[in-house]
């Protein structure tokens, strides 16, 4: 049974902590904080005033929206 469970894909709707989200994206938690404040970071869920969570699907969508094929503007 354990082998079957470990082969399942992670839940894309699961809520990740700020540190987990930063690791998932290869960024720092401070980067996420800054861009959350600027309004141009990934979508997030505010559980409470001090508890922020991110959905894996939102992190993927945000990173894909930033794909570029050239360094030109």
Secondary structure, DSSP 4 states (H G I P E B T S, - for coil): -HHHHHTSPPPTT-EE-HHHHHHHHT--HHHHHHHHHHT-S---EEEETTEEEEEHHHHHHHHHHT--S-S--
